[in-house]
Amino acid sequence: MPFTKGDPNINRKGRIDGGDGFSITKMVRDELAKVEPKTQKTWGELVIKRILLKATSEGDVQMLKAIWAYMDGMPVQSTDLTSGGDKIQRIDIQTLLEKAYGTNIRNEDMSNDSKER
């Protein structure tokens, strides 16, 4: 169906909490809060215990990494490769060109200049 401007059926507010009432996250959260009959512990407690056992007793490195990532968060990745954390100054190209070639420099003047070289 193509987009039609002003269509009253468009959901302009985004997904409503739970949408049509179906949310897998909500369903899993609700189930994890329930008590498992044999152990009398919540399913959430049992899941956490299993994750910790897998990471420690079984030595699952991937599980250890996942626990670490969720507890501390992933390290911030630095993307500053040139300035050493200093603020980078803006350069006004027009001003630079005017200083180099004189005032009122035009693009044609520069293209002709580069052809002569």
Secondary structure, DSSP 8 states (H G I E B T S, - for coil): ----TT-TT--TT-S-TTTTT--HHHHHHHHHHSEETTTTEEHHHHHHHHHHHHHHTS--HHHHHHHHHHHH---------SSTT-------HHHHHHHHH-SS--HHHHHHHHHH-
